[in-house]
Amino acid sequence: MNSETVSTIVLGVSVGGFLYLGLLHYLNKKSFHNSEPINSKEDLEKILNEEKERQGIKSKVVVSIRNCKYSYVENIEQGLDKIILKQEHTKRMCLRHELNHIKNKDIGGKKYPVFDQLKYYFYQEPRTIIHCIKSRKEDKF
């Protein structure tokens, strides 16, 4: 393989990866659009319980709202997970999104950093975004 071919391949992969990540971001934002807002602690508890029941999650889940870069999930211990919601993401669909990661056990993944990131962006995140988009059709809110 000559250097021109390698450059073309690298450029193609770079542009393709950029477009793919842009599409993921767009679809994720689209799934949150016009979602029911969480305005109070009471709303949060009510919506958390509804969404846990909807997805069949039996474990204990605590939610923290913070001023951070993105929303994510942490496993605290067996049977206890924590959702950190970005301040701007206090909506039903974002909570549903993070709960879907808990349901699918998409938590952790620090053993093989490169493989785990690829798995997250090419399998776990698209699956969760698709779940959220499809579930919006069933919403009564």
Phi and psi restraints in degrees (value plus and minus 20) as a CYANA .aco file:
   2 ASN   PHI    -108.4   -68.4
   2 ASN   PSI     150.6   190.6
   3 SER   PHI     -86.2   -46.2
   3 SER   PSI     -49.5    -9.5
   4 GLU   PHI     -87.0   -47.0
   4 GLU   PSI     -61.0   -21.0
   5 THR   PHI     -84.4   -44.4
   5 THR   PSI     -64.1   -24.1
   6 VAL   PHI     -82.0   -42.0
   6 VAL   PSI     -63.3   -23.3
   7 SER   PHI     -81.5   -41.5
   7 SER   PSI     -60.9   -20.9
   8 THR   PHI     -84.1   -44.1
   8 THR   PSI     -62.9   -22.9
   9 ILE   PHI     -84.0   -44.0
   9 ILE   PSI     -66.2   -26.2
  10 VAL   PHI     -81.2   -41.2
  10 VAL   PSI     -63.5   -23.5
  11 LEU   PHI     -82.7   -42.7
  11 LEU   PSI     -64.7   -24.7
  12 GLY   PHI     -81.3   -41.3
  12 GLY   PSI     -64.6   -24.6
  13 VAL   PHI     -85.9   -45.9
  13 VAL   PSI     -60.8   -20.8
  14 SER   PHI     -83.9   -43.9
  14 SER   PSI     -68.7   -28.7
  15 VAL   PHI     -85.2   -45.2
  15 VAL   PSI     -64.0   -24.0
  16 GLY   PHI     -80.7   -40.7
  16 GLY   PSI     -63.8   -23.8
  17 GLY   PHI     -83.6   -43.6
  17 GLY   PSI     -62.2   -22.2
  18 PHE   PHI     -81.8   -41.8
  18 PHE   PSI     -65.2   -25.2
  19 LEU   PHI     -84.9   -44.9
  19 LEU   PSI     -60.3   -20.3
  20 TYR   PHI     -82.3   -42.3
  20 TYR   PSI     -68.5   -28.5
  21 LEU   PHI     -84.3   -44.3
  21 LEU   PSI     -56.6   -16.6
  22 GLY   PHI     -83.0   -43.0
  22 GLY   PSI     -61.6   -21.6
  23 LEU   PHI     -84.1   -44.1
  23 LEU   PSI     -63.8   -23.8
  24 LEU   PHI     -77.9   -37.9
  24 LEU   PSI     -67.3   -27.3
  25 HIS   PHI     -80.6   -40.6
  25 HIS   PSI     -65.0   -25.0
  26 TYR   PHI     -80.9   -40.9
  26 TYR   PSI     -68.2   -28.2
  27 LEU   PHI     -84.4   -44.4
  27 LEU   PSI     -57.4   -17.4
  28 ASN   PHI     -84.0   -44.0
  28 ASN   PSI     -67.5   -27.5
  29 LYS   PHI     -81.3   -41.3
  29 LYS   PSI     -60.6   -20.6
  30 LYS   PHI     -81.4   -41.4
  30 LYS   PSI     -59.0   -19.0
  31 SER   PHI     -88.8   -48.8
  31 SER   PSI     -46.0    -6.0
  32 PHE   PHI    -104.6   -64.6
  32 PHE   PSI     -39.1     0.9
  33 HIS   PHI     -78.7   -38.7
  33 HIS   PSI     114.1   154.1
  34 ASN   PHI      38.3    78.3
  34 ASN   PSI       5.2    45.2
  35 SER   PHI     -98.3   -58.3
  35 SER   PSI     131.2   171.2
  36 GLU   PHI     -79.8   -39.8
  36 GLU   PSI     105.4   145.4
  37 PRO   PHI     -95.0   -55.0
  37 PRO   PSI     134.5   174.5
  38 ILE   PHI    -124.6   -84.6
  38 ILE   PSI      88.4   128.4
  39 ASN   PHI    -120.3   -80.3
  39 ASN   PSI     -34.7     5.3
  40 SER   PHI    -171.6  -131.6
  40 SER   PSI     150.5   190.5
  41 LYS   PHI     -82.5   -42.5
  41 LYS   PSI     -56.5   -16.5
  42 GLU   PHI     -84.7   -44.7
  42 GLU   PSI     -64.2   -24.2
  43 ASP   PHI     -77.8   -37.8
  43 ASP   PSI     -65.4   -25.4
  44 LEU   PHI     -78.9   -38.9
  44 LEU   PSI     -68.7   -28.7
  45 GLU   PHI     -82.5   -42.5
  45 GLU   PSI     -64.8   -24.8
  46 LYS   PHI     -82.3   -42.3
  46 LYS   PSI     -69.2   -29.2
  47 ILE   PHI     -88.3   -48.3
  47 ILE   PSI     -58.9   -18.9
  48 LEU   PHI     -78.8   -38.8
  48 LEU   PSI     -67.0   -27.0
  49 ASN   PHI     -85.3   -45.3
  49 ASN   PSI     -60.7   -20.7
  50 GLU   PHI     -82.4   -42.4
  50 GLU   PSI     -65.4   -25.4
  51 GLU   PHI     -91.3   -51.3
  51 GLU   PSI     -55.6   -15.6
  52 LYS   PHI     -82.6   -42.6
  52 LYS   PSI     -64.5   -24.5
  53 GLU   PHI     -83.7   -43.7
  53 GLU   PSI     -63.2   -23.2
  54 ARG   PHI     -77.7   -37.7
  54 ARG   PSI     -58.0   -18.0
  55 GLN   PHI    -117.6   -77.6
  55 GLN   PSI     -20.4    19.6
  56 GLY   PHI      52.2    92.2
  56 GLY   PSI      13.0    53.0
  57 ILE   PHI    -111.6   -71.6
  57 ILE   PSI     100.8   140.8
  58 LYS   PHI    -118.8   -78.8
  58 LYS   PSI     -42.1    -2.1
  59 SER   PHI     -89.7   -49.7
  59 SER   PSI     142.2   182.2
  60 LYS   PHI     -96.7   -56.7
  60 LYS   PSI     115.1   155.1
  61 VAL   PHI    -150.1  -110.1
  61 VAL   PSI     107.8   147.8
  62 VAL   PHI    -130.8   -90.8
  62 VAL   PSI     129.0   169.0
  63 VAL   PHI    -143.6  -103.6
  63 VAL   PSI     116.0   156.0
  64 SER   PHI    -145.1  -105.1
  64 SER   PSI     113.2   153.2
  65 ILE   PHI    -123.9   -83.9
  65 ILE   PSI     104.9   144.9
  66 ARG   PHI    -155.6  -115.6
  66 ARG   PSI     144.1   184.1
  67 ASN   PHI    -111.6   -71.6
  67 ASN   PSI      67.0   107.0
  68 CYS   PHI    -153.2  -113.2
  68 CYS   PSI     157.9   197.9
  69 LYS   PHI     -91.0   -51.0
  69 LYS   PSI     -55.6   -15.6
  70 TYR   PHI    -176.8  -136.8
  70 TYR   PSI     145.4   185.4
  71 SER   PHI    -107.8   -67.8
  71 SER   PSI     127.7   167.7
  72 TYR   PHI    -179.4  -139.4
  72 TYR   PSI     154.6   194.6
  73 VAL   PHI    -142.4  -102.4
  73 VAL   PSI     121.3   161.3
  74 GLU   PHI    -145.7  -105.7
  74 GLU   PSI     122.3   162.3
  75 ASN   PHI    -113.2   -73.2
  75 ASN   PSI      96.8   136.8
  76 ILE   PHI    -101.2   -61.2
  76 ILE   PSI     -68.9   -28.9
  77 GLU   PHI    -182.2  -142.2
  77 GLU   PSI     154.5   194.5
  78 GLN   PHI     -75.4   -35.4
  78 GLN   PSI     101.6   141.6
  79 GLY   PHI      63.7   103.7
  79 GLY   PSI     -13.9    26.1
  80 LEU   PHI    -158.6  -118.6
  80 LEU   PSI      96.2   136.2
  81 ASP   PHI    -139.9   -99.9
  81 ASP   PSI     134.4   174.4
  82 LYS   PHI    -145.4  -105.4
  82 LYS   PSI     111.3   151.3
  83 ILE   PHI    -124.8   -84.8
  83 ILE   PSI     107.3   147.3
  84 ILE   PHI    -125.8   -85.8
  84 ILE   PSI      92.8   132.8
  85 LEU   PHI    -116.9   -76.9
  85 LEU   PSI     110.6   150.6
  86 LYS   PHI     -83.4   -43.4
  86 LYS   PSI     120.4   160.4
  87 GLN   PHI     -67.7   -27.7
  87 GLN   PSI     -62.8   -22.8
  88 GLU   PHI     -96.3   -56.3
  88 GLU   PSI     -27.8    12.2
  89 HIS   PHI    -123.6   -83.6
  89 HIS   PSI       3.1    43.1
  90 THR   PHI    -100.9   -60.9
  90 THR   PSI      52.0    92.0
  91 LYS   PHI    -156.9  -116.9
  91 LYS   PSI     136.9   176.9
  92 ARG   PHI     -74.8   -34.8
  92 ARG   PSI     -65.2   -25.2
  93 MET   PHI     -86.5   -46.5
  93 MET   PSI     -53.2   -13.2
  94 CYS   PHI     -88.6   -48.6
  94 CYS   PSI     -61.4   -21.4
  95 LEU   PHI     -82.9   -42.9
  95 LEU   PSI     -62.6   -22.6
  96 ARG   PHI     -80.1   -40.1
  96 ARG   PSI     -62.5   -22.5
  97 HIS   PHI     -79.0   -39.0
  97 HIS   PSI     -71.0   -31.0
  98 GLU   PHI     -88.2   -48.2
  98 GLU   PSI     -55.8   -15.8
  99 LEU   PHI     -84.4   -44.4
  99 LEU   PSI     -54.1   -14.1
 100 ASN   PHI     -84.8   -44.8
 100 ASN   PSI     -55.4   -15.4
 101 HIS   PHI     -83.1   -43.1
 101 HIS   PSI     -58.8   -18.8
 102 ILE   PHI     -85.3   -45.3
 102 ILE   PSI     -67.1   -27.1
 103 LYS   PHI     -76.3   -36.3
 103 LYS   PSI     -61.7   -21.7
 104 ASN   PHI    -108.7   -68.7
 104 ASN   PSI     -15.5    24.5
 105 LYS   PHI      37.7    77.7
 105 LYS   PSI      23.1    63.1
 106 ASP   PHI    -107.9   -67.9
 106 ASP   PSI      15.1    55.1
 107 ILE   PHI    -129.5   -89.5
 107 ILE   PSI     123.3   163.3
 108 GLY   PHI      75.9   115.9
 108 GLY   PSI    -160.1  -120.1
 109 GLY   PHI      63.2   103.2
 109 GLY   PSI      32.8    72.8
 110 LYS   PHI    -133.0   -93.0
 110 LYS   PSI     -16.7    23.3
 111 LYS   PHI     -95.0   -55.0
 111 LYS   PSI     -61.8   -21.8
 112 TYR   PHI    -146.6  -106.6
 112 TYR   PSI      64.5   104.5
 113 PRO   PHI     -71.8   -31.8
 113 PRO   PSI     -66.3   -26.3
 114 VAL   PHI     -88.8   -48.8
 114 VAL   PSI     -68.3   -28.3
 115 PHE   PHI     -81.3   -41.3
 115 PHE   PSI     -62.6   -22.6
 116 ASP   PHI     -84.4   -44.4
 116 ASP   PSI     -57.6   -17.6
 117 GLN   PHI     -87.4   -47.4
 117 GLN   PSI     -61.9   -21.9
 118 LEU   PHI     -82.4   -42.4
 118 LEU   PSI     -64.1   -24.1
 119 LYS   PHI     -80.7   -40.7
 119 LYS   PSI     -62.3   -22.3
 120 TYR   PHI     -83.3   -43.3
 120 TYR   PSI     -71.6   -31.6
 121 TYR   PHI     -96.3   -56.3
 121 TYR   PSI     -45.7    -5.7
 122 PHE   PHI    -127.1   -87.1
 122 PHE   PSI     -26.3    13.7
 123 TYR   PHI    -153.1  -113.1
 123 TYR   PSI     -80.1   -40.1
 124 GLN   PHI     -88.2   -48.2
 124 GLN   PSI     -69.3   -29.3
 125 GLU   PHI     -86.9   -46.9
 125 GLU   PSI     -66.5   -26.5
 126 PRO   PHI     -79.9   -39.9
 126 PRO   PSI     -60.4   -20.4
 127 ARG   PHI     -80.2   -40.2
 127 ARG   PSI     -62.9   -22.9
 128 THR   PHI     -89.7   -49.7
 128 THR   PSI     -60.9   -20.9
 129 ILE   PHI     -82.6   -42.6
 129 ILE   PSI     -64.1   -24.1
 130 ILE   PHI     -82.2   -42.2
 130 ILE   PSI     -62.4   -22.4
 131 HIS   PHI     -76.8   -36.8
 131 HIS   PSI     -66.0   -26.0
 132 CYS   PHI     -85.7   -45.7
 132 CYS   PSI     -62.0   -22.0
 133 ILE   PHI     -84.5   -44.5
 133 ILE   PSI     -65.2   -25.2
 134 LYS   PHI     -85.4   -45.4
 134 LYS   PSI     -57.9   -17.9
 135 SER   PHI     -92.3   -52.3
 135 SER   PSI     -41.1    -1.1
 136 ARG   PHI     -81.5   -41.5
 136 ARG   PSI     -51.0   -11.0
 137 LYS   PHI     -85.3   -45.3
 137 LYS   PSI     -45.6    -5.6
 138 GLU   PHI    -108.4   -68.4
 138 GLU   PSI     -31.9     8.1
 139 ASP   PHI     -84.6   -44.6
 139 ASP   PSI     125.3   165.3
 140 LYS   PHI    -130.3   -90.3
 140 LYS   PSI     -13.2    26.8
